[in-house]
């Protein structure tokens, strides 16, 4: 993934995905991607049998959806949005289609991009002094 792709992600509805992998003692890996119903369904489908739980939130850490092992949705406050997710998730769960690939980045990589941008802005400000 290049820098431009990371910036394109920020133009959309960016959110967090916390993946609690099986047997990892409660530790999780954080990812970031655009929280569209199709992306969410593909992400859940991809981690359905490798994660005990997947929690997806918006940038303010408000819950979007939570799924458990097997890719089953356990909590989704917005039921209309949930129906849109299920539209894409159902064929994946039934084995009719494989989860599609889309742009996903670890939170650490996105933070490194933000830190680099902040550093370059600060350098520019110092040069103006």
Buried (B, 14 or more C-beta within 10 A) or exposed (E): EEEEEBEEBEEEEBBBBBBBBEEEEEEBBBBBBBBBBBBBBBBBBBBBEEBBBBBBBEEEEEEBBBBBBEBEBEEBEEEEBBEBBBEBBEEBBEEEEEBBEEBBBEBEEBEEBEEEEEEEEEEEEEEEE
